[in-house]
Amino acid sequence: MQDGAHILPLRVYYEDTDFSARVYHASYLRFMERGRTELLRAVEVAQSDLHAEMNGLAFVVRKMAIDFLGGAVMDDVLTIVTRPKELRGASMTLSQEVRRGDEVLVKADVMVAAVRGGRAVRIPDELRTTLSVNS
């Protein structure tokens, strides 16, 4: 964690690109999913543990606003920056950026909801406190 944000470096591989060796737009969604998962791990919360220990609790993407500002190419080293933006009862919004050096290539606000058995449930207080302290 750095200044309330989780930083995840990753390299662009052939499998992440389209026929022109540029990153395919859907690959950025995978990159940002990894960033959200690693944010939770950084605050010592594994999604598999939440699911196992809290009767099937899981996080699902409810809404995403995404802005593609530039493109990465094969072999680029990118940085996925993820920070909590807003915590509500059963949902949280995370602000994410995909950067190449100082250049922001993609910006997104991602709302995830806590669910159990297909129904929204309150985000556990321990996780809420941890994310609030680190934001």
Residue pairs with C-beta under 8 A, 6 or more apart in sequence:
1 7
1 42
1 43
1 134
4 83
4 84
4 134
4 135
5 81
5 82
5 83
6 35
6 38
6 39
6 42
6 81
6 82
6 83
7 79
7 80
7 81
8 34
8 35
8 38
8 79
8 80
8 81
8 82
9 77
9 78
9 79
9 80
10 31
10 34
10 77
10 78
10 79
10 80
11 75
11 76
11 77
11 78
12 23
12 27
12 72
12 73
12 74
12 75
12 76
12 77
12 78
13 74
14 21
14 74
16 23
16 24
16 27
16 30
16 31
16 74
17 23
17 24
17 27
17 73
17 74
18 24
21 73
21 74
22 71
22 72
22 73
23 71
23 72
23 73
23 76
25 68
28 66
28 68
28 98
28 105
28 106
31 78
31 80
31 98
32 80
32 82
32 96
32 98
32 106
32 108
32 110
34 80
35 80
35 81
35 82
35 96
36 59
36 82
36 94
36 96
36 110
36 112
37 47
38 80
38 82
39 82
39 83
39 84
39 94
40 46
40 47
40 127
42 134
43 127
43 130
43 131
43 134
44 130
45 127
45 130
47 58
47 59
50 57
50 58
50 59
50 124
50 127
51 57
51 58
54 116
54 124
55 116
56 116
56 117
57 114
57 115
57 116
57 121
57 124
58 114
58 115
58 116
59 112
59 113
59 114
59 115
60 112
60 113
60 115
61 110
61 111
61 112
62 91
62 111
62 112
62 113
63 110
63 111
64 108
64 109
64 110
64 111
65 108
65 109
66 106
66 107
66 108
67 106
67 107
67 108
68 105
68 106
69 104
69 105
69 106
69 107
70 100
70 103
70 104
70 105
70 106
71 105
72 78
72 98
72 100
72 105
76 100
77 100
78 98
78 99
78 100
78 105
79 98
79 99
79 100
80 96
80 97
80 98
80 99
81 96
81 97
81 98
81 99
82 94
82 95
82 96
83 94
83 95
83 96
83 135
84 92
84 93
84 94
84 95
84 131
84 132
84 134
84 135
85 92
85 93
85 94
85 95
85 109
85 135
86 92
86 93
87 123
87 128
87 131
87 132
89 122
89 123
90 113
90 114
90 115
90 120
90 121
90 122
90 123
91 111
91 112
91 113
91 114
91 120
91 123
92 111
92 112
92 123
92 131
93 109
93 110
93 111
93 112
94 109
94 110
94 111
94 112
95 107
95 108
95 109
96 106
96 107
96 108
96 109
96 110
97 104
97 106
97 107
97 108
98 104
98 105
98 106
99 105
113 120
114 120
114 121
114 122
114 123
114 124
115 121
